Structure formats: C-alpha cells, structure tokens
Amino acid sequence: MFKTAEGEEIFIIDGHTHLWDGSKENQKNVHGAQFIDCFYGYHTALSPKDYVWPKEKFDKYGAETMYNDLFVEGYDDMAIFQPTYLKDFYVNGFNTTEQNAVLKEKYPDRFILNGAWDPRDGEAGIEALHELVEKYKIKGVKLYTAEWKGASKGWKLTDEWAQRYMAECVKLGVKNIHVHKGPTILPLNRDAFDVADIDDAATSFPELNFIVEHCGLPRLDDFCWIAVQEPNVYGGLAVALPFIHSRPDYFNQVISELLFWLGPDRLLYGSDYAIWSPKWMVEKFMAHELPDTIKKDKGVDLNLDAKRKILGLNAAKLYDIDVPAHKARLSGTAPAHAGEQTMAQVAEVLGD
C-alpha cells in the first residue's frame, strides 16, 4: 500500500500481472524464444537501470520473487492474474490459469484469478469455460486475439464463435473481458491486435465490461474514438505507464488523451509484471504531474483523486472488492483466510 506525504493510504490493485515460464526448457520452438526475448527487450528499454533483471531470472522468476516484488518491495495490495497460454510456443503454456491458481489458493486476499478462452476451440472450449467458472469462480477472462493456433494466426471478437463465447460469459457472470490490444510481440502479427472489433463487441454485449489492455497502443486515436461512445469500454495502462520514466513527454500525451476521452473513472493501472516492477512505476506515477500547458489545452488533470481511481478504485468496482473491508483483512484487523500459508510453502508447490 502506498502512503502519501500526508499519510493517506492509496489502495492499489495491479490490473495486469503474470507468473510465467519462458525458460528454454519450456520453449517448444523458436517462437517461444522470440516471444520471451521480445518481452525482455521491452523490459530493458523502458525500465530504470536499477530494475533491469538478468535474462535468466527474467525467463523464469518464480512465485517467491513475484510475491516479494508485488507485495513486499512493491506497493500492490492486490493483483489480477492475466493468463496467456501460448501452447503453440511453450510445452506447458506460458502463463496459464491453472499455474496462477496455485498462488491464488495460497494467498486468496492478494490475487484475483482470471481465466481465458479461444473461440477456435469451439464447443470443447465452451465446456472448458464452464469448468473454469465452476472450479475457480472467475469473474474475468484475458483474450489474446493474435495467439497462434495451428495454421491460424489470430481471430476477431466479431467472429461467430467469439460472439457465442461472449454470450456464454453473460450467462455465467464472467463480466470482465480483458483484451490484449497493444504493441505486437514477436512473432505475433500486429494487425491481429487491431482495436476495431472492440466497437462491435461492446455494443453487442452491454452487460460485459471490455478492458482494452495497453489502450490500443499504437492505435491510441482509434481506441479513444471507440471508447468515448462505448461506456462499457475501459483502458488498461500496462505498457503505457512505463513510458513515464523513459519518455515522459510521450506518457503525458497518452495519459492526457485518455483522461480527455474516457476520464479517470475508466482507466486501470497495470504493471505488466514481470516485464516491469510495480514499485518504481507507482512511485513515479504518484509523483507525476501534468504540465500546465496540457492541463489548460485539454482541460484534464492527473490529480490525487484521479490517481486513487486509476490505481485501485476502478478495478475494485469492476471486481466487486469492498475496499475498506479488504484493507482491514490485509492489515490483520480481520481474521486471516484459513488457506493462507507461508511463501516457502508456495515456493515448494511451484518448485521455485
């Protein structure tokens, strides 16, 4: 939890985290190496020097490192797991719901577990979605429209089977649809992350919330024009936020456009861990102020109220988190969850 200079506690929900295995042992082919190497390029290019990891650690860092970086060294109070299966690239998948669920089970008050689906799985995939909901009680999914599957190199939310899956999400109460719509990652195709299909999906399924991860970058303008007219569309700041360090002028451009079009109520903080560490991003975000010229030109401000919403309150609303009650549990003023165990036990389960 981050405390302001005045002593106010800012409740933080990290909306975009992963526990991945990109190690050589898990790589199925050259594409697995390309994918994790591309991630590492983002990590080294945009991280402060003191937060750059050696490549071997980055490939597979494990549960203990993740927990420490998010909740001990970092300021996160909760974190949302966003799975990315990539089973055409990795033997056991890159970052699956089942792998993430181990940490969720051990630290239920710290993690929100999301699932995933792929419309190319047809009826079998719908059955699997039902099983995910029944087993893990998920309220959200992460969709990766550029993921390769056999001869297919992507899909769209406008596809017939995707529409059937979204209709099933409405029935099952899986209301938060996180969709990767951001920069490409080698070897995936840039156009498969295009934001245009968000427009139809959001209109067709007003019962669902569409959290567009990475705010559509580098298609920020397209995303903003869609989001301004679709009240159930949100912007996830993962990938956008790290520019606050390396390209502050670019970050000001991005965040001010998002504040102008969407306002502070529809933006969600995300570190994209372990591409970046939440500690330095939260510190820089809390210290950051928009230039007066931008405030005047666009009529927006990144004030403390906006930062509170972006860092945690907006995600809490989407996931039905009672913030005062949750803060009490985390501070120890309410009974700890019976399933909570030591980090050493978690590491033993995951072989960390």
C-alpha positions in Angstrom: 0.0 0.0 0.0 1.3 3.4 -0.9 1.2 6.3 1.6 1.1 9.9 0.5 3.2 12.5 2.3 0.1 13.4 4.3 -0.2 9.8 5.4 -3.2 8.8 3.2 -3.2 5.2 2.2 -3.7 4.5 -1.5 -5.3 1.1 -2.2 -3.6 -0.4 -5.2 -4.9 -3.2 -7.5 -2.4 -4.2 -10.1 -4.6 -5.0 -13.1 -2.1 -6.8 -15.2 0.3 -9.4 -13.8 1.7 -12.8 -14.8 3.6 -15.8 -13.3 5.2 -17.0 -16.5 7.7 -19.7 -17.6 9.6 -18.6 -20.6 12.7 -20.8 -19.9 14.5 -22.7 -22.6 13.2 -26.0 -21.0 9.6 -24.8 -21.6 10.1 -23.4 -25.1 8.5 -25.7 -27.7 10.2 -24.0 -30.7 12.0 -20.9 -31.9 8.8 -18.8 -31.4 8.9 -19.4 -27.7 12.4 -17.9 -27.6 11.4 -15.0 -29.8 8.4 -14.2 -27.6 10.3 -14.0 -24.3 13.2 -12.2 -25.9 10.9 -9.5 -27.2 9.4 -9.1 -23.7 13.0 -8.7 -22.4 13.6 -6.0 -25.0 10.7 -4.0 -23.6 12.0 -4.7 -20.1 15.5 -3.4 -20.7 14.4 -0.5 -22.9 11.9 1.1 -20.5 13.0 0.1 -17.0 15.2 2.2 -14.8 18.7 0.8 -14.7 18.4 -0.4 -11.1 15.3 -2.5 -12.0 16.8 -4.4 -15.0 17.0 -8.2 -14.4 19.5 -10.6 -15.8 17.9 -12.6 -18.7 17.9 -15.9 -16.9 15.9 -14.5 -14.0 13.5 -12.8 -16.4 12.8 -16.0 -18.3 11.6 -17.8 -15.1 11.5 -15.9 -11.8 9.1 -18.0 -9.7 6.4 -17.4 -7.1 8.6 -16.1 -4.2 10.1 -13.4 -6.4 6.7 -12.4 -7.7 5.1 -12.2 -4.3 8.0 -10.1 -2.9 8.1 -7.7 -5.8 4.4 -7.0 -5.8 3.5 -7.0 -2.1 6.7 -6.7 0.0 9.0 -4.5 -2.0 6.2 -3.1 -4.1 3.0 -1.2 -3.1 0.4 -3.6 -4.6 -2.4 -4.6 -2.3 -4.0 -6.9 -4.8 -3.0 -8.2 -8.3 -5.0 -9.6 -11.2 -3.6 -12.6 -13.0 -4.0 -12.3 -16.8 -3.2 -15.7 -18.3 -1.5 -16.1 -21.7 -1.4 -19.7 -22.8 0.6 -19.7 -26.0 0.7 -23.5 -26.1 1.9 -23.5 -29.7 5.1 -21.8 -28.4 5.5 -23.4 -24.9 5.4 -27.0 -23.7 3.3 -26.3 -20.6 1.9 -23.0 -21.7 3.5 -19.6 -20.9 1.2 -18.4 -18.1 -1.9 -20.4 -17.5 -4.9 -20.1 -15.2 -4.0 -23.4 -13.6 -0.4 -22.3 -12.9 -1.6 -18.9 -11.5 -4.3 -20.6 -9.4 -1.6 -22.0 -7.0 -0.7 -18.6 -5.8 -4.4 -17.5 -5.7 -5.2 -20.5 -3.5 -2.4 -19.8 -1.1 -3.0 -16.0 -1.0 -6.7 -15.5 -1.7 -6.8 -12.0 -0.4 -3.9 -10.9 -2.6 -4.8 -12.2 -6.0 -7.8 -12.1 -8.4 -7.7 -15.0 -10.8 -8.8 -14.6 -14.4 -9.3 -17.3 -17.0 -9.1 -17.3 -20.7 -10.9 -18.7 -23.8 -10.2 -19.0 -27.5 -13.2 -19.2 -29.9 -11.2 -21.6 -32.2 -11.7 -24.3 -29.5 -15.4 -24.5 -30.4 -17.8 -26.4 -28.2 -14.9 -28.0 -26.2 -13.8 -24.5 -25.3 -17.2 -23.5 -24.0 -17.2 -26.6 -21.8 -13.8 -25.7 -20.6 -15.1 -22.2 -19.8 -17.9 -23.7 -17.7 -15.3 -25.8 -15.8 -13.1 -22.7 -15.1 -16.0 -20.8 -13.7 -17.2 -23.8 -11.6 -13.7 -24.5 -10.3 -12.2 -21.1 -9.8 -15.3 -18.7 -9.6 -13.6 -16.4 -12.1 -15.2 -13.0 -12.9 -12.9 -12.2 -15.8 -11.0 -13.5 -18.8 -8.0 -12.4 -20.7 -8.3 -12.7 -24.5 -5.3 -12.8 -26.8 -6.6 -12.3 -30.4 -3.2 -12.6 -32.0 -2.3 -16.0 -30.5 -1.3 -18.7 -33.0 -3.2 -22.0 -33.1 -2.1 -24.4 -35.7 -2.4 -22.7 -39.1 -4.4 -19.8 -37.6 -2.5 -16.6 -36.7 -5.4 -14.8 -34.9 -9.1 -14.2 -34.6 -11.5 -11.3 -34.0 -14.2 -10.5 -31.5 -16.6 -10.3 -34.4 -16.1 -14.0 -35.3 -19.2 -16.1 -34.9 -17.7 -18.4 -32.3 -16.3 -15.4 -30.3 -19.8 -14.0 -30.2 -21.1 -17.3 -28.8 -18.4 -17.3 -26.1 -19.2 -13.7 -25.0 -22.9 -14.7 -24.8 -21.8 -17.6 -22.6 -19.8 -15.1 -20.4 -23.0 -13.1 -19.8 -24.9 -16.2 -18.7 -22.0 -17.3 -16.4 -21.4 -13.9 -14.8 -17.9 -13.5 -16.3 -18.4 -9.8 -16.8 -14.8 -8.5 -17.2 -13.3 -9.1 -20.7 -9.7 -8.1 -20.8 -8.5 -8.0 -24.4 -4.8 -7.5 -25.4 -4.9 -4.7 -27.9 -1.4 -3.2 -27.8 2.0 -3.5 -29.3 2.9 -6.6 -31.1 5.2 -9.2 -29.7 7.5 -11.2 -32.0 6.4 -13.4 -33.8 2.8 -12.4 -33.5 1.1 -10.2 -36.1 0.5 -6.6 -35.4 -2.8 -6.4 -37.3 -4.3 -9.3 -35.2 -4.3 -6.8 -32.2 -6.3 -4.1 -34.1 -8.9 -2.5 -31.8 -11.7 -2.2 -34.4 -13.5 -5.3 -33.2 -14.0 -3.8 -29.7 -16.6 -1.4 -31.1 -19.0 -4.2 -32.2 -18.4 -6.3 -29.2 -19.1 -3.5 -26.7 -22.3 -2.6 -28.4 -23.5 -6.1 -28.8 -22.8 -7.1 -25.2 -23.6 -4.1 -22.9 -23.7 -6.4 -19.9 -19.9 -7.0 -20.2 -17.0 -4.7 -19.4 -14.3 -4.6 -22.1 -10.9 -3.7 -20.6 -8.7 -2.9 -23.5 -5.2 -3.8 -22.3 -2.5 -1.4 -23.4 -5.1 1.1 -24.5 -4.8 0.0 -28.1 -1.2 1.4 -28.4 0.0 2.2 -31.0 -3.6 2.8 -32.1 -4.4 5.3 -29.3 -6.5 7.5 -31.5 -8.7 4.7 -32.8 -9.2 3.3 -29.3 -10.2 6.7 -27.9 -12.8 7.3 -30.6 -14.3 3.9 -29.8 -14.2 4.2 -26.1 -15.8 7.6 -25.8 -19.0 6.3 -27.2 -19.0 2.8 -25.5 -19.5 3.3 -21.8 -18.5 -0.3 -21.0 -15.0 0.1 -22.5 -12.0 0.7 -20.2 -8.4 1.4 -20.8 -5.6 -0.7 -19.1 -2.4 1.3 -18.7 0.0 -1.6 -18.9 2.7 -0.7 -21.4 1.6 2.9 -21.5 2.7 3.6 -17.9 6.4 2.6 -18.2 7.0 5.5 -20.6 6.6 7.8 -17.6 10.3 7.0 -17.0 11.9 6.8 -20.4 9.6 9.0 -22.4 7.7 11.3 -20.0 6.5 13.6 -22.8 5.0 10.6 -24.6 3.4 9.4 -21.4 1.9 12.9 -20.9 0.5 12.7 -24.5 -1.1 9.3 -23.9 -2.5 9.8 -20.4 -3.9 13.3 -21.2 -5.7 11.9 -24.3 -7.1 9.1 -22.2 -8.3 11.5 -19.5 -9.9 13.7 -22.1 -11.8 11.0 -23.9 -12.5 8.4 -21.1 -12.0 10.4 -17.9 -10.4 9.0 -14.7 -13.2 6.5 -14.0 -12.4 4.1 -16.9 -8.6 3.7 -16.6 -6.9 0.9 -14.8 -3.3 0.7 -13.5 -1.3 -2.4 -14.5 2.4 -3.1 -14.1 2.5 -5.9 -16.7 4.7 -7.7 -14.2 7.3 -9.2 -14.7 8.0 -7.0 -17.8 8.2 -4.2 -15.2 8.3 -3.9 -11.5 5.3 -2.1 -9.8 7.5 -0.4 -7.2 9.1 2.2 -9.4 6.0 2.8 -11.6 3.8 3.5 -8.6 6.4 5.9 -7.1 6.8 7.8 -10.4 3.1 7.8 -11.1 2.2 9.3 -7.7 4.9 11.9 -8.1 3.9 12.8 -11.7 2.1 16.0 -12.6 0.9 17.0 -16.0 2.4 20.2 -17.4 0.2 23.3 -17.1 0.1 23.7 -20.9 -1.6 20.2 -21.2 -4.0 20.9 -18.3 -5.1 24.1 -19.9 -5.2 22.8 -23.5 -7.2 19.6 -22.7 -8.9 20.6 -19.6 -7.7 17.5 -17.7 -5.7 16.9 -14.6 -3.9 13.9 -13.1 -4.7 14.9 -9.5 -4.8 12.7 -6.4 -8.5 11.8 -6.9 -7.7 10.6 -10.4 -4.7 8.6 -9.2 -6.8 6.9 -6.5 -9.3 5.7 -9.1 -6.7 4.6 -11.6 -4.5 2.8 -9.1 -7.2 0.7 -7.5 -10.7 2.0 -7.0 -11.8 1.5 -10.6 -10.7 -2.2 -10.6 -12.3 -2.7 -7.2 -15.6 -1.6 -8.7 -15.3 -4.0 -11.6 -14.4 -6.9 -9.4 -16.8 -6.1 -6.5 -14.0 -5.5 -4.0 -15.1 -3.9 -0.7 -12.0 -1.7 -0.3 -12.4 -0.8 3.5 -13.1 -4.5 4.3 -10.3 -5.7 2.2 -7.8 -3.2 3.8 -8.9 -4.5 7.2 -8.2 -8.1 6.2 -4.8 -7.2 4.8 -3.8 -5.2 7.9 -4.7 -8.0 10.2 -7.6 -6.4 11.9 -9.9 -9.0 10.4 -9.4 -12.8 10.6 -6.8 -14.1 8.1 -8.0 -16.5 5.5 -7.7 -20.1 6.6 -5.9 -21.1 3.4 -3.1 -18.6 3.7 0.3 -20.2 4.1 3.9 -19.2 4.1 5.7 -18.1 1.0 8.1 -21.1 1.5 5.2 -23.5 1.1 4.1 -21.8 -2.1 7.6 -22.0 -3.5 7.7 -25.7 -2.6 4.5 -26.3 -4.5 5.7 -24.5 -7.6 9.2 -25.8 -7.4 10.6 -22.3 -7.0 
